[in-house]
Amino acid sequence: MPVHDVHVAVIYYSSTGTVAELARLIADAAEHAGADVRLRRAAELAPQTAIDANPAWAANAAATADIMEATHEDMLWADAVIFGTPTRFGNVTSQLKQYLDTLGGLWQQGRLADKVYSGFTASATKHGGQESTLLALYQTVHHFGGILVTPGYTDPAKFTDGNPYGTSHVGGPNTPLDDEARTAARIQAERVVKFTKAIKHGLSPAS
């Protein structure tokens, strides 16, 4: 079995940079776990005037300009997809949701089924909708016919960060990711790669 035997796409939206940093951590951890990884961002929908009015938003837009925007081909390429989004009123951001909504054609063809999916998020306040955001995101996975792989409480560190649904972080651009979030990102990425390998290589061609 080759070292990089599965494809993982990390597709995210981030305004002020927290989710972008989580995305990089998850992408790096997935690569170290033995996956070929594509890091992709959802297209921005907000007007430039809104972005420019927020220094952190403008800084993140500039810092991530070299990251390619997600396309349908990334979904087809991937054996596993890890989606990232800040919470917006307890729900998925419009930017990531817009990308998901464009996948209807692939969904109708059954080309999004039988892949592994997982998610991560961040909010500015504690209890700011992290769990409901991930649960809302996972409704889409169920419609895809995807295989949901979450971290659960499968590692002692998960009893510290307390989120079995996916990696999360509380804080904005002035609150750097802490060790809990970094550890959670690694655990989630490794678990996704582990089960993607098992599914990809464990199923017979007739399955």
Secondary structure, DSSP 8 states (H G I E B T S, - for coil): --SS-EEEEEEE--SSSHHHHHHHHHHHHHHHTTEEEEEEE----S-HHHHHTSHHHHHHHHHTTTS-B--HHHHHH-SEEEEEEEEETTEE-HHHHHHHHTTHHHHHTTTTTT-EEEEEEEESSTTSSHHHHHHHHHHHHHHHT-EE---TT-STTHHHH--SSSEEEE--TTS---HHHHHHHHHHHHHHHHHHHHHHHHS-TT-
